[in-house]
Every structure is written in structure tokens, then in C-alpha cells.
């Protein structure tokens, strides 16, 4: 995973980026705007995670330590909740489905009008995927505060 993608998965930026991508897809559905900049950035981040997922086949001896578990869990939950696929049970299934989502998003960016006219239900599922990814990426964030009280009398 590249440094930029790793930073986005570990920072507050990914939930915001995925949310902005969902807004852009909603605007496309409603004919308000055809700007898809956040979707393009999200494709780049997911592409880096997808490359790590495709390398993580344990039969090849790739150490799973290189895979960000939060990214895998967030992607799995987002794919399942948006009904883009059935339940995924292993990393190779997750890798295949992630690549299909990337392909769908890339096709959408290349020709948004065709996607809107010919596959409106797929466009809705991709918007749902972005919303779910935002929610699960935010849920996997470490808390911003320490749960233990810092007050000297409450230690």
C-alpha cells in the first residue's frame, strides 16, 4: 500500500473522501453535477488496498502483516451492505469483489452519462457502497481521546 493510501486509511480523510464520493454520485443521479473528483481519488485509494489484497494469498507466502485489517473489514462490510456481492468469506473473494467495484467505479468515471442511463440501479449501489465505506472507515478509527481519565484523583 502506498504511503498516501496508508495515510488516508489511517486518518480521518477516508470517511470524508468516501462521503464526498457518495455526494458526487447522488448529484450525478439527480443531474445536479457531473464532477467526480472524490470518486477518482477514492478509486486511487481502493486500488492500493486492492493490490495488497491480491498479494495477500497465503499460499504464496505473502505476510498478511502488510494488509491493513481496518481496510479489509471496511471494504468487506461496505460491499456486503451495498449488496454489490454476497457474503465474502476469505481474502481472495474480497480481492475479486474489490476489483469489480473498482472496475465499476472506473467505468462510471469514464462515461457517467451511460452509467446513469443504462445502469441506474448499479449507480445507486455504488453510492450505497461509498456511504457504507465512509461509515465503516470512521468506525474503525481509533478514538480521538484516551478512555482513561487523566484527572489526578481518578487514576
Secondary structure, DSSP 8 states (H G I E B T S, - for coil): --HHHHHHHHSTHHHHHHHHHHHHHHHHHTTS----HHHHHHHHHHHHHHHHHHH--GGGT--GGGS-HHHHHHHHHHHHHTTSSS---SHHHHHHHHHHHHHHHHHHHH-HHHHHHH-HHHHHHHHHHHHHHHHHHHHTS--SS-SS---GGG-
